[in-house]
Amino acid sequence: MRGPCRAAGPQHGHALPVTERRQARKQMLLRLDPAVYEALARWASDELRSANAQIEFLLRRALAETGRLPGGVRPIPPRGRPPKATPGAPPDPGAE
């Protein structure tokens, strides 16, 4: 069994940068009735989303329908695996 690890020294180079996208995302605790969560999870599964992605999708749609979605909000990234980069093609702005 290994003991506690010590912090990485300078021999390991620089720390990995945290992307801007990760820094911009907010975390929050959400308490839901278990039956509501189960219905939401089934709905998310039907649309091949996680429960978290389904909640964000629904909140964005509700904000847009009521005219309260801020103009500078980025669109939800497309689902699935990102397309393979083709040689000579410009980088995909959504792939951060």
C-alpha positions as CSV (number, residue, x, y, z in Angstrom):
1,M,0.0,0.0,0.0
2,R,1.3,3.4,-0.9
3,G,1.7,6.2,1.6
4,P,0.5,9.8,1.2
5,C,1.8,11.5,-2.0
6,R,3.8,14.7,-1.8
7,A,3.3,17.6,-4.1
8,A,4.9,17.4,-7.5
9,G,8.3,19.2,-7.7
10,P,9.7,21.3,-10.5
11,Q,10.9,18.2,-12.3
12,H,7.3,17.7,-13.5
13,G,7.2,20.9,-15.5
14,H,4.2,23.2,-15.4
15,A,0.8,22.4,-14.1
16,L,-1.9,21.6,-16.7
17,P,-3.8,24.8,-17.6
18,V,-7.5,24.9,-16.7
19,T,-9.5,25.8,-19.8
20,E,-11.6,29.0,-19.8
21,R,-14.7,26.9,-20.3
22,R,-14.2,25.0,-17.0
23,Q,-13.6,28.2,-15.2
24,A,-16.8,29.8,-16.6
25,R,-19.1,26.9,-15.5
26,K,-20.9,27.3,-12.2
27,Q,-21.7,24.5,-9.8
28,M,-24.8,24.4,-7.7
29,L,-26.6,22.0,-5.5
30,L,-30.2,21.2,-6.6
31,R,-32.6,19.3,-4.4
32,L,-35.4,17.5,-6.2
33,D,-38.2,15.2,-5.2
34,P,-37.1,11.7,-6.0
35,A,-40.0,11.1,-8.4
36,V,-39.2,14.3,-10.3
37,Y,-35.6,13.3,-10.6
38,E,-36.6,9.8,-11.9
39,A,-38.9,11.3,-14.5
40,L,-36.1,13.8,-15.5
41,A,-33.5,11.0,-15.7
42,R,-35.8,8.9,-17.9
43,W,-36.5,11.9,-20.2
44,A,-32.7,12.7,-20.4
45,S,-32.0,9.1,-21.2
46,D,-34.6,9.1,-24.0
47,E,-32.7,12.1,-25.5
48,L,-29.3,10.6,-24.9
49,R,-28.4,13.3,-22.4
50,S,-27.2,13.2,-18.8
51,A,-29.6,14.5,-16.2
52,N,-27.4,17.6,-15.7
53,A,-27.4,18.3,-19.5
54,Q,-31.2,17.9,-19.5
55,I,-31.7,20.4,-16.7
56,E,-29.4,22.9,-18.5
57,F,-31.3,22.3,-21.8
58,L,-34.7,22.9,-20.1
59,L,-33.5,26.0,-18.2
60,R,-32.1,27.5,-21.4
61,R,-35.3,26.8,-23.3
62,A,-37.4,28.4,-20.5
63,L,-35.2,31.4,-20.4
64,A,-35.3,31.8,-24.2
65,E,-39.1,31.4,-24.2
66,T,-39.6,34.2,-21.6
67,G,-37.0,36.5,-23.2
68,R,-34.6,36.2,-20.3
69,L,-31.7,34.4,-21.9
70,P,-28.7,36.8,-22.0
71,G,-27.3,37.5,-25.4
72,G,-23.8,36.5,-24.7
73,V,-24.6,32.9,-23.7
74,R,-22.7,30.3,-25.6
75,P,-24.8,27.6,-27.3
76,I,-24.8,24.2,-25.7
77,P,-22.0,22.1,-27.3
78,P,-23.3,19.4,-29.7
79,R,-23.7,16.0,-28.3
80,G,-21.5,13.1,-29.1
81,R,-17.9,12.7,-30.0
82,P,-16.2,15.7,-31.6
83,P,-15.4,15.3,-35.3
84,K,-11.9,14.2,-36.2
85,A,-9.7,17.1,-37.4
86,T,-8.8,16.9,-41.0
87,P,-5.3,18.0,-42.0
88,G,-5.2,21.6,-43.1
89,A,-8.6,22.4,-41.8
90,P,-9.0,25.3,-39.3
91,P,-9.4,24.3,-35.7
92,D,-12.9,23.7,-34.4
93,P,-13.9,26.7,-32.2
94,G,-16.1,24.5,-30.1
95,A,-13.3,22.1,-29.2
96,E,-11.6,23.6,-26.2
